[in-house]
Amino acid sequence: MAPLYQTLAADSVLTLDQKVLDSMRAKIEEELKKLDEKIADAEENLGESEVREAHLAKSLFFIRIGDKDKALEQLKLTETKTVAVGQKMDLVFYTLQMGFFDMDFDLISKSIDRAKKLFEEGGDWERKNRLKVYEGLFCMSTRNFKKAADLFLDSISTFTTYELFPYDTFIFYTVLTSIITLDRVSLKQR
C-alpha cells in the first residue's frame, strides 16, 4: 500500500512516517521478487495459461497496493498473454475498478468502450450484465441519470457485480436514479 500511502501523505490526509513507508517498500520488493520468480518459472516450465495466471497475479498485486500506473502496465502485459474474450473483459473490469477508485473518468470511459468492443467479439451475457452496472455507475457519476436508471433497471434480475457494491446499494442507486428520471406511470410499471 506504499503508493497509496504516499498519495494520501502528499494530499495531507495522513502524516508521512518514513519507517512505515520503508517497511511497506521492503514488503513490496519481497512480494514482487516472488511474483517475478513465479513468472520466470511459468515461462520456463509451464504452459501459456500458467504464464497468464502468473502475470495476472502480479497485476492484482499492483492493484492491491494502489499502484495504478504499474497495475495498468501489467494488465496490458497480461492481456497480451490472454486469448479468451471473457478473460480480456475481466481485465477491463479490473481497470474499471481502479478508475472508480481514483475517479478517473477518462480511464473509465475508455475502458467501457473497450469492454463493449470485446463483447461484440464474443463476450457472454453475465459479463454483459456486469458491464451494464459499471456503465450505469459511470453514468450516475457523470450525472446522466436517465441512462443510469435504464442500465440499472436492465440489470436488477441479473446483478452479479458484488465487487463494486452489495445488492442493497445497487437497489438504492436504481431507485434513486429512477425516481429522478422516470414519470410516475413508468416507475410503477418497472
C-alpha positions as CSV (number, residue, x, y, z in Angstrom):
1,M,0.0,0.0,0.0
2,A,3.0,2.3,-0.2
3,P,1.9,4.1,-3.4
4,L,-1.5,4.8,-1.8
5,Y,0.1,5.8,1.5
6,Q,2.4,8.2,-0.3
7,T,-0.5,9.8,-2.2
8,L,-2.5,10.2,1.0
9,A,0.5,11.8,2.7
10,A,1.1,14.1,-0.3
11,D,-2.5,15.2,0.0
12,S,-2.1,15.9,3.7
13,V,-4.7,13.2,4.6
14,L,-2.0,11.2,6.6
15,T,1.3,12.1,8.1
16,L,4.2,10.5,6.4
17,D,6.1,8.1,8.6
18,Q,9.4,7.2,6.8
19,K,9.8,4.0,8.9
20,V,6.3,2.8,7.9
21,L,7.0,3.7,4.3
22,D,10.3,1.8,4.2
23,S,8.7,-1.2,5.8
24,M,6.0,-1.2,3.2
25,R,8.5,-0.9,0.4
26,A,10.6,-3.8,1.7
27,K,7.5,-6.0,1.8
28,I,6.5,-4.9,-1.7
29,E,10.0,-5.7,-3.0
30,E,9.9,-9.1,-1.4
31,E,6.5,-9.9,-2.9
32,L,7.5,-8.7,-6.3
33,K,10.6,-10.9,-6.2
34,K,8.3,-13.9,-5.5
35,L,5.9,-12.9,-8.3
36,D,8.8,-12.4,-10.8
37,E,10.2,-15.8,-9.9
38,K,6.7,-17.4,-10.4
39,I,6.5,-15.7,-13.8
40,A,10.0,-16.9,-14.8
41,D,9.2,-20.4,-13.6
42,A,5.9,-20.5,-15.6
43,E,7.7,-19.2,-18.7
44,E,10.4,-21.9,-18.5
45,N,8.5,-24.9,-17.2
46,L,4.7,-24.5,-17.7
47,G,2.2,-23.7,-20.3
48,E,0.6,-20.5,-21.7
49,S,-2.3,-20.4,-19.2
50,E,0.1,-20.7,-16.2
51,V,2.2,-17.8,-17.6
52,R,-1.0,-15.7,-18.0
53,E,-2.1,-16.6,-14.4
54,A,1.4,-15.6,-13.1
55,H,1.1,-12.2,-14.9
56,L,-2.4,-11.8,-13.6
57,A,-1.2,-12.4,-10.0
58,K,1.3,-9.6,-10.5
59,S,-1.4,-7.3,-11.9
60,L,-3.7,-8.0,-9.0
61,F,-0.8,-7.3,-6.6
62,F,-0.2,-3.8,-8.1
63,I,-4.0,-3.2,-7.9
64,R,-4.0,-4.3,-4.2
65,I,-1.2,-1.9,-3.2
66,G,-2.7,1.0,-5.1
67,D,0.0,1.5,-7.8
68,K,-2.3,2.5,-10.6
69,D,0.4,3.1,-13.3
70,K,2.2,-0.2,-12.7
71,A,-1.1,-2.1,-12.5
72,L,-2.3,-0.7,-15.8
73,E,1.0,-1.5,-17.4
74,Q,0.9,-5.1,-16.0
75,L,-2.7,-5.5,-17.0
76,K,-1.8,-4.6,-20.6
77,L,1.0,-7.2,-20.5
78,T,-1.4,-9.8,-19.1
79,E,-3.8,-9.0,-21.9
80,T,-1.2,-9.9,-24.5
81,K,-0.9,-13.3,-22.8
82,T,-4.7,-13.7,-22.8
83,V,-6.6,-15.4,-25.6
84,A,-10.2,-15.7,-24.4
85,V,-12.5,-12.7,-24.8
86,G,-14.2,-13.3,-21.4
87,Q,-10.8,-13.1,-19.6
88,K,-9.9,-10.0,-21.5
89,M,-13.2,-8.4,-20.3
90,D,-12.3,-9.4,-16.8
91,L,-9.1,-7.4,-17.2
92,V,-11.1,-4.4,-18.3
93,F,-13.3,-4.8,-15.2
94,Y,-10.1,-4.6,-13.1
95,T,-9.2,-1.4,-14.9
96,L,-12.7,0.0,-14.3
97,Q,-12.4,-0.7,-10.6
98,M,-9.2,1.3,-10.5
99,G,-10.8,4.1,-12.4
100,F,-13.7,4.3,-10.0
101,F,-11.3,4.2,-7.0
102,D,-9.4,7.1,-8.4
103,M,-12.4,8.8,-10.0
104,D,-10.5,8.8,-13.3
105,F,-13.4,9.4,-15.7
106,D,-11.2,9.3,-18.8
107,L,-9.9,5.8,-17.9
108,I,-13.5,4.7,-17.1
109,S,-14.9,5.9,-20.4
110,K,-12.1,4.3,-22.4
111,S,-12.5,1.1,-20.5
112,I,-16.2,0.9,-21.0
113,D,-15.7,1.4,-24.8
114,R,-13.1,-1.3,-24.8
115,A,-15.4,-3.7,-22.9
116,K,-18.2,-3.0,-25.4
117,K,-15.9,-3.8,-28.3
118,L,-14.8,-7.0,-26.6
119,F,-18.4,-8.0,-26.0
120,E,-19.1,-7.6,-29.7
121,E,-16.2,-10.1,-30.4
122,G,-17.9,-12.7,-28.3
123,G,-18.5,-11.9,-24.7
124,D,-21.0,-13.8,-22.6
125,W,-24.2,-12.4,-21.1
126,E,-23.0,-12.5,-17.5
127,R,-20.2,-10.1,-18.4
128,K,-22.6,-8.0,-20.5
129,N,-24.8,-7.6,-17.4
130,R,-21.8,-6.7,-15.3
131,L,-20.8,-4.1,-17.9
132,K,-24.3,-2.5,-17.6
133,V,-23.7,-2.0,-13.9
134,Y,-20.3,-0.5,-14.4
135,E,-21.6,1.8,-17.2
136,G,-24.6,2.7,-15.0
137,L,-22.4,3.7,-12.2
138,F,-20.3,5.8,-14.6
139,C,-23.4,7.5,-15.9
140,M,-24.6,8.2,-12.4
141,S,-21.2,9.7,-11.6
142,T,-21.3,12.0,-14.6
143,R,-25.0,12.9,-13.9
144,N,-26.5,11.1,-16.8
145,F,-29.3,9.8,-14.5
146,K,-31.6,8.7,-17.3
147,K,-29.2,6.3,-18.9
148,A,-28.0,5.1,-15.4
149,A,-31.6,4.3,-14.5
150,D,-32.2,2.4,-17.7
151,L,-29.0,0.4,-17.3
152,F,-29.6,-0.4,-13.6
153,L,-33.2,-1.4,-14.3
154,D,-32.0,-3.8,-17.0
155,S,-29.6,-5.4,-14.5
156,I,-31.8,-5.9,-11.5
157,S,-32.7,-9.5,-12.1
158,T,-29.1,-10.5,-13.1
159,F,-27.0,-8.5,-10.7
160,T,-23.6,-10.1,-10.1
161,T,-21.3,-7.1,-9.7
162,Y,-20.6,-7.6,-6.0
163,E,-17.0,-6.3,-6.4
164,L,-18.4,-2.8,-6.8
165,F,-21.1,-2.8,-4.1
166,P,-23.7,-5.0,-2.4
167,Y,-27.1,-5.7,-3.8
168,D,-28.9,-3.3,-1.4
169,T,-26.6,-0.4,-2.5
170,F,-27.4,-1.4,-6.1
171,I,-31.1,-1.3,-5.4
172,F,-30.7,2.1,-3.7
173,Y,-28.9,3.5,-6.7
174,T,-31.6,2.1,-9.0
175,V,-34.4,3.6,-7.0
176,L,-32.6,6.9,-6.7
177,T,-31.9,7.3,-10.4
178,S,-35.4,6.0,-11.4
179,I,-37.2,8.5,-9.1
180,I,-35.2,11.3,-10.7
181,T,-35.8,10.3,-14.3
182,L,-39.0,8.2,-14.7
183,D,-42.5,9.5,-14.7
184,R,-45.0,8.0,-12.2
185,V,-46.5,5.5,-14.6
186,S,-43.2,4.2,-15.8
187,L,-41.9,4.0,-12.3
188,K,-44.8,1.9,-11.2
189,Q,-44.5,-0.4,-14.2
190,R,-40.8,-1.1,-13.8
